[in-house]
Amino acid sequence: MESAAEHFRQPRASATAVAPEDTVLFVRTAVRSGLRELAAAAVEFSESRALRHPHCTLFGATAEHARGLLESTQENLCRAADQYGHTRLLLRAHAWEDIGTLVAAANPGEAETHYERALEVYDSCGAFADRRRVARRLRNARLTARAAASPAQAPAASGRWRGLTPAELAVVRLVAQGATNREAAARLFLSPHTVNSHLRHAFEKLGVRSRVHMVRLYLRELDRLSEPVL
């Protein structure tokens, strides 16, 4: 990463020193790795290149994309997607996917829309690795959106659900809505250790080994019930 960043730090770096799409990839990777200084250098290079070549739409779009990734700003990412248009479909799909990832926690329903757009492009372009990744993210967003829209009461009407205590059900409900263990602990005024304990017991009683499997059971039970059972 450090050696690659030298291209961005050169004051008179050529516009073609780094491909525009590689700049976006570099920023995304650097941000995820916590290397914000390196990411910022790449963004500065990208924006400077766009200013020097105002008639190159691709330079402008990738500069917006890079800035959006660095600052986690939906506005920049949306402008990038618009500027990519129909001539840079894969880059446009990447921007949509990045928007979905940015808003997924706060608005999983909106994330679904952006992931679906990206998925359609990946399908049409035969980008199978990208398709698998965004399909997984889309599935998780749908699970979270359904859980968030569910009634406040957790299902407890039948079978294995009857074995869960009210405290365990409360934790399961929050996890199904997308909360982390720490977030669930804060909302229930419990310690993270207690939340972990409730989840372990819920896993055992429901016969599951993962949070995803547990959430699927939760949503399946909600679908089965015509109305929530207290």
C-alpha positions in Angstrom: 0.0 0.0 0.0 2.7 2.4 0.9 4.7 1.9 -2.3 1.5 2.4 -4.3 0.7 5.6 -2.5 4.0 7.1 -3.8 2.3 7.6 -7.2 -0.3 9.8 -5.5 2.2 11.9 -3.6 4.2 13.0 -6.6 3.4 16.7 -7.2 3.5 16.4 -11.0 2.1 12.9 -11.3 0.8 12.2 -14.8 -3.0 11.9 -15.2 -2.4 8.4 -16.5 0.0 7.3 -13.7 -2.8 5.4 -12.0 -6.0 4.3 -13.8 -9.1 6.1 -12.4 -10.8 2.8 -11.4 -7.6 1.7 -9.6 -7.7 5.0 -7.5 -11.2 4.1 -6.3 -10.1 0.5 -5.4 -7.0 1.9 -3.6 -9.2 4.3 -1.5 -11.7 1.6 -0.7 -9.0 -0.8 0.5 -7.1 1.9 2.4 -10.2 3.0 4.3 -11.2 -0.5 5.2 -7.6 -1.1 6.5 -7.7 2.1 8.6 -5.0 3.8 6.4 -6.9 7.1 6.1 -3.8 9.1 5.4 -3.0 7.0 2.3 -6.6 7.1 1.2 -6.6 10.9 1.6 -3.5 11.2 -0.6 -5.2 9.1 -3.3 -8.4 11.3 -3.1 -6.3 14.5 -3.4 -4.6 13.1 -6.5 -7.9 12.1 -8.0 -9.5 15.4 -7.4 -6.5 17.3 -8.7 -6.5 15.2 -11.9 -10.2 15.9 -12.3 -9.6 19.7 -12.0 -6.8 19.6 -14.6 -9.0 17.6 -17.0 -12.5 19.0 -16.5 -13.8 17.6 -19.8 -13.0 14.0 -18.7 -16.1 12.7 -17.1 -14.4 9.6 -15.8 -11.9 11.6 -13.9 -14.6 13.6 -12.3 -16.7 10.6 -11.4 -13.9 8.6 -9.8 -12.9 11.7 -7.8 -16.4 11.9 -6.4 -16.4 8.1 -5.8 -13.1 8.3 -4.0 -14.2 11.3 -1.8 -17.4 9.5 -1.0 -15.5 6.4 0.2 -13.1 8.5 2.3 -15.7 10.7 4.0 -18.6 8.2 3.9 -20.8 10.7 2.1 -23.8 9.4 0.2 -24.0 12.6 -1.9 -20.6 12.0 -3.4 -21.3 8.4 -4.2 -24.6 9.2 -5.8 -23.0 11.9 -8.0 -20.3 9.3 -9.0 -23.0 6.8 -10.0 -24.8 9.5 -12.1 -21.6 10.6 -13.8 -20.6 7.0 -14.7 -23.8 6.8 -16.6 -24.3 3.9 -19.0 -20.7 4.0 -20.4 -19.0 2.7 -17.2 -21.5 0.2 -15.9 -19.3 -1.8 -13.6 -18.0 1.3 -11.9 -21.6 2.5 -11.6 -22.5 -0.8 -10.0 -19.6 -0.5 -7.6 -20.9 3.0 -6.6 -24.4 1.6 -6.0 -22.9 -1.2 -3.9 -20.9 1.3 -1.9 -24.0 3.4 -1.3 -25.8 0.3 -0.1 -23.0 -0.6 2.3 -23.0 2.9 3.6 -26.7 3.1 4.5 -27.3 -0.6 5.3 -27.1 -0.2 9.1 -29.4 2.8 9.3 -31.7 2.0 6.4 -31.6 -1.6 5.1 -34.6 -1.0 2.9 -32.8 1.7 1.0 -29.7 -0.5 0.9 -31.8 -3.2 -0.8 -32.5 -0.9 -3.7 -28.9 0.0 -4.3 -27.8 -3.6 -4.0 -30.4 -4.8 -6.4 -29.3 -2.2 -9.0 -25.7 -3.4 -8.6 -26.7 -7.1 -8.8 -28.5 -6.5 -12.1 -25.4 -4.9 -13.6 -23.1 -7.6 -12.3 -25.4 -10.3 -13.8 -25.4 -8.6 -17.2 -21.7 -8.1 -17.2 -20.8 -11.6 -16.0 -19.0 -10.2 -13.0 -19.5 -13.4 -10.9 -17.3 -12.6 -7.9 -19.0 -9.2 -7.6 -22.4 -10.8 -8.0 -21.7 -13.3 -5.2 -20.6 -10.5 -2.9 -23.5 -8.2 -3.5 -26.0 -11.1 -3.4 -24.8 -11.9 0.1 -25.1 -8.3 1.2 -28.5 -8.0 -0.4 -29.7 -11.1 1.5 -28.5 -9.7 4.8 -30.1 -6.3 4.1 -33.4 -8.0 3.4 -33.2 -10.0 6.6 -32.5 -6.9 8.6 -35.3 -4.9 6.9 -37.8 -7.6 7.6 -36.8 -7.8 11.2 -36.9 -4.1 11.7 -40.4 -4.0 10.3 -41.6 -6.8 12.5 -43.8 -6.3 15.6 -42.1 -5.4 18.9 -42.8 -8.8 20.4 -40.6 -11.7 19.4 -42.3 -14.9 18.3 -42.8 -17.3 21.1 -45.8 -19.3 20.0 -44.6 -22.7 19.3 -41.9 -25.4 19.5 -38.4 -24.3 20.3 -39.3 -20.6 20.8 -41.3 -21.5 24.0 -38.1 -22.6 25.6 -36.5 -19.1 25.4 -36.8 -16.8 28.4 -38.2 -13.2 27.8 -34.7 -11.8 28.2 -33.3 -14.2 25.5 -36.2 -13.4 23.2 -35.5 -9.7 23.6 -31.9 -10.2 22.6 -32.8 -12.3 19.6 -35.3 -9.6 18.5 -32.7 -6.9 18.6 -30.1 -9.0 16.8 -32.6 -9.8 14.1 -33.1 -6.1 13.7 -29.4 -5.6 13.0 -28.1 -4.7 16.5 -24.6 -5.7 17.5 -24.1 -7.4 20.9 -22.9 -4.1 22.4 -25.9 -2.2 20.9 -28.3 -4.8 22.3 -26.6 -4.6 25.7 -27.0 -0.8 25.8 -30.7 -0.9 24.7 -31.6 -3.6 27.3 -29.4 -2.1 30.0 -27.4 -5.3 30.2 -23.7 -6.0 30.1 -22.2 -7.3 26.8 -21.3 -10.5 28.7 -24.9 -11.1 29.7 -26.0 -10.5 26.1 -23.4 -13.1 24.9 -24.7 -15.5 27.4 -28.3 -15.0 26.3 -27.3 -15.6 22.7 -25.4 -18.8 23.5 -28.5 -20.1 25.4 -30.7 -19.1 22.5 -28.4 -20.9 20.0 -28.6 -24.1 22.1 -32.4 -24.0 22.5 -33.0 -23.2 18.9 -30.5 -25.7 17.6 -28.5 -23.2 15.5 -24.9 -22.3 15.1 -24.9 -18.9 13.7 -26.7 -15.5 14.0 -27.8 -15.7 10.4 -29.5 -19.0 11.0 -31.2 -17.7 14.1 -32.5 -14.6 12.3 -33.9 -16.8 9.6 -35.8 -18.9 12.1 -37.1 -15.7 13.7 -38.4 -14.3 10.4 -39.9 -17.7 9.5 -41.8 -17.8 12.7 -43.0 -14.2 12.2 -44.3 -15.2 8.8 -46.1 -18.2 10.3 -47.9 -16.3 12.9 -51.0 -14.4 11.8 -50.4 -12.0 14.8 -47.7 -11.8 17.4 -48.1 -13.8 20.6 -47.1 -12.1 23.8 
